[in-house]
Amino acid sequence: MNAPMSTPRICHAEHMPGTVAQDAHVPVLIVGGGACGLTAALMLHDAGVDCAVLERDATPLGSSALSSGFIPAPGTQAQRAAGIDDSPERFAADISAKAKGRAAPHLVQAYAQAIGPALDALQARHGLQWQVLDGFLYPGHSVRRMHATPEKTGVGLMGRLANAVTAVDIPLITEATVRELWVNAQQRVIGVGYGRPDGTLEHLACDALILACNGFGGNPAMVRELLPEMRDALFAGHTGNDGSAIAWGQALGARLADLGGYQGHGSWAIPQGALISWALMMEGGIQVNALGERFHDETQGYSEASVHVLAQPGGVAWNVFDAPILALARSFPDFVDAEAAGAVKHCDSVQALAALIGCEESKLIATLASTTSASGQNEDNRRVFARPLQAPFCAVKVTGALFHTQGGLDIDAQCRVLGQTGQPFPNLLAAGGAARGVSGDAVWGYLSGNGLLSAVAGGYIAANTAARLNRQKV
Ligand SMILES: Cc1cc2nc3c(=O)[nH]c(=O)nc-3n(C[C@H](O)[C@H](O)[C@H](O)COP(=O)(O)OP(=O)(O)OC[C@H]3O[C@@H](n4cnc5c(N)ncnc54)[C@H](O)[C@@H]3O)c2cc1C
């Protein structure tokens, strides 16, 4: 497998350079300051365990800040207050159904159980206020359970997590790119070496390590090798996702899992480079190709839609919708930004829409007519809508993009990294995009929100495990 660009490596020794002094030791180290790493840090703080976060960037953002910041969770205080009946069992069933039973069952159970308490803890102890998104259901979710901070953006989510970390004085060491994992003869991680912008390498010792440095979406060579259908796709995530965790895992003899799993998105506006919410499709919008033809059932999910869009002429499609859907779309900050950037085109008639797309008018008229039917289904088994799309129309030119990878280090339900025989490493944990997710091993297994679910629930569980390891040591 192709190595990441920063060539992370494993160093075998009983001691590291420069860590004899006690101040160069932290009980738990966390590599990566995204949603996973910062959640883990806050939970460790609450458990009374000292930790530090090492983050390669000057500000902790990661893919989490590029995301919409939507996190699915059952049974939270916010969801109960909204009067929604849900349970971890129901959520787990939805996750498993989307992945057609191919998502790791132990993680599905663990994450579905943990995410509610995790969001409640972030709210009660660190002031993150959650609201449940209203008005539509994401594909595959049987009830409304998508949570967001009031900003409804990943930047808002990360800003609140980072403020919470600062408020309780957790050391957040930025511009620190972890390159080395130091491991002793018992396969215990004894610390890390991290590069500084001036080229120096510093070392920190630890009793346990949490890898929260996401996956390999930012490593084109690994994408070409492991996700060949996305080799030419745009990557909309954080370029620091270079596959470091996988490289360390391989060098240590760790097991990898679900490497073919990933989140794609079939609604990435071009040339603006912006996310157009899939809520538009769930509410009756459709995708047509350059020939004016509808080419898939949009309600199956935005992840697999990425592959369908990329298979169309020119690898592009048009999202077509009308005024009522535009009103809903404008409740999403991502969409508002995309509209401000000129992504949304307005057409008074089918003729104008056909001219914009460059297709035959008659073909487009037939396509639009086929989006409604009395039987509730058309001949292609694509969902049809009770209300026909009506002029004036809106259209956004989109392509399929890679958002993040869902395969990685194999972990148990406590987020302990597993070796080839299934035995956990003594003190190495992984969560979020660094570990395997709950989407199985294919693009269509991704249920909306599985990314931040793995990050936040995984960070919560990994912190609990690290705190337990810390107590056992004392
Ligand atoms: C456009 C877009 C929209 C999305 N929307 C959603 C959504 O609404 N809901 C959802 O569930 N998911 C969404 N996702 C997916 C979601 O963003 C990710 O699954 C999630 O952010 C992963 O969190 P993480 O903490 O594991 O990784 P990240 O947030 O990427 O954090 C990893 C951090 O590790 C740092 N790092 C990496 N390597 C090193 C190293 N060697 N040393 C030090 N630091 C390192 C990185 O700089 C980064 O800050 C979206 C993704 C994209 C791209």
PDBQT file of the ligand as one rigid body, heavy atoms in Angstrom, charges set to zero:
ROOT
HETATM    1  C1  LIG A 501     -17.989  18.721   3.017  1.00  0.00    +0.000 C 
HETATM    2  C2  LIG A 501     -18.191  17.682   4.095  1.00  0.00    +0.000 A 
HETATM    3  C3  LIG A 501     -19.392  17.628   4.790  1.00  0.00    +0.000 A 
HETATM    4  C4  LIG A 501     -19.575  16.664   5.790  1.00  0.00    +0.000 A 
HETATM    5  N1  LIG A 501     -20.722  16.695   6.528  1.00  0.00    +0.000 NA
HETATM    6  C5  LIG A 501     -20.898  15.786   7.515  1.00  0.00    +0.000 A 
HETATM    7  C6  LIG A 501     -22.033  15.833   8.351  1.00  0.00    +0.000 A 
HETATM    8  O1  LIG A 501     -22.858  16.758   8.294  1.00  0.00    +0.000 OA
HETATM    9  N2  LIG A 501     -22.213  14.837   9.263  1.00  0.00    +0.000 N 
HETATM   10  C7  LIG A 501     -21.289  13.829   9.418  1.00  0.00    +0.000 A 
HETATM   11  O2  LIG A 501     -21.501  12.948  10.236  1.00  0.00    +0.000 OA
HETATM   12  N3  LIG A 501     -20.151  13.814   8.693  1.00  0.00    +0.000 NA
HETATM   13  C8  LIG A 501     -19.923  14.762   7.766  1.00  0.00    +0.000 A 
HETATM   14  N4  LIG A 501     -18.759  14.761   7.060  1.00  0.00    +0.000 N 
HETATM   15  C9  LIG A 501     -17.707  13.796   7.460  1.00  0.00    +0.000 C 
HETATM   16  C10 LIG A 501     -16.996  14.330   8.729  1.00  0.00    +0.000 C 
HETATM   17  O3  LIG A 501     -16.467  15.597   8.438  1.00  0.00    +0.000 OA
HETATM   18  C11 LIG A 501     -15.869  13.400   9.195  1.00  0.00    +0.000 C 
HETATM   19  O4  LIG A 501     -16.319  12.077   9.265  1.00  0.00    +0.000 OA
HETATM   20  C12 LIG A 501     -15.404  13.815  10.591  1.00  0.00    +0.000 C 
HETATM   21  O5  LIG A 501     -15.124  15.188  10.599  1.00  0.00    +0.000 OA
HETATM   22  C13 LIG A 501     -14.174  13.038  11.041  1.00  0.00    +0.000 C 
HETATM   23  O6  LIG A 501     -13.755  13.576  12.263  1.00  0.00    +0.000 OA
HETATM   24  P1  LIG A 501     -12.306  13.249  12.810  1.00  0.00    +0.000 P 
HETATM   25  O7  LIG A 501     -12.152  13.974  14.104  1.00  0.00    +0.000 OA
HETATM   26  O8  LIG A 501     -12.074  11.790  12.769  1.00  0.00    +0.000 OA
HETATM   27  O9  LIG A 501     -11.311  13.881  11.708  1.00  0.00    +0.000 OA
HETATM   28  P2  LIG A 501     -10.926  15.398  11.407  1.00  0.00    +0.000 P 
HETATM   29  O10 LIG A 501     -11.982  16.334  11.758  1.00  0.00    +0.000 OA
HETATM   30  O11 LIG A 501     -10.390  15.444  10.010  1.00  0.00    +0.000 OA
HETATM   31  O12 LIG A 501      -9.743  15.665  12.418  1.00  0.00    +0.000 OA
HETATM   32  C14 LIG A 501      -8.484  15.022  12.274  1.00  0.00    +0.000 C 
HETATM   33  C15 LIG A 501      -7.431  16.014  12.711  1.00  0.00    +0.000 C 
HETATM   34  O13 LIG A 501      -6.180  15.324  12.786  1.00  0.00    +0.000 OA
HETATM   35  C16 LIG A 501      -5.172  16.202  12.340  1.00  0.00    +0.000 C 
HETATM   36  N5  LIG A 501      -4.042  15.365  11.957  1.00  0.00    +0.000 N 
HETATM   37  C17 LIG A 501      -3.990  14.471  10.940  1.00  0.00    +0.000 A 
HETATM   38  N6  LIG A 501      -2.796  13.847  10.937  1.00  0.00    +0.000 NA
HETATM   39  C18 LIG A 501      -2.100  14.367  11.973  1.00  0.00    +0.000 A 
HETATM   40  C19 LIG A 501      -0.783  14.138  12.487  1.00  0.00    +0.000 A 
HETATM   41  N7  LIG A 501       0.053  13.227  11.920  1.00  0.00    +0.000 N 
HETATM   42  N8  LIG A 501      -0.377  14.843  13.566  1.00  0.00    +0.000 NA
HETATM   43  C20 LIG A 501      -1.204  15.776  14.153  1.00  0.00    +0.000 A 
HETATM   44  N9  LIG A 501      -2.441  16.033  13.681  1.00  0.00    +0.000 NA
HETATM   45  C21 LIG A 501      -2.879  15.325  12.627  1.00  0.00    +0.000 A 
HETATM   46  C22 LIG A 501      -5.813  16.963  11.193  1.00  0.00    +0.000 C 
HETATM   47  O14 LIG A 501      -5.157  18.182  10.936  1.00  0.00    +0.000 OA
HETATM   48  C23 LIG A 501      -7.238  17.164  11.727  1.00  0.00    +0.000 C 
HETATM   49  O15 LIG A 501      -7.362  18.391  12.405  1.00  0.00    +0.000 OA
HETATM   50  C24 LIG A 501     -18.544  15.714   6.066  1.00  0.00    +0.000 A 
HETATM   51  C25 LIG A 501     -17.337  15.769   5.362  1.00  0.00    +0.000 A 
HETATM   52  C26 LIG A 501     -17.140  16.749   4.393  1.00  0.00    +0.000 A 
HETATM   53  C27 LIG A 501     -15.833  16.803   3.688  1.00  0.00    +0.000 C 
ENDROOT
TORSDOF 0
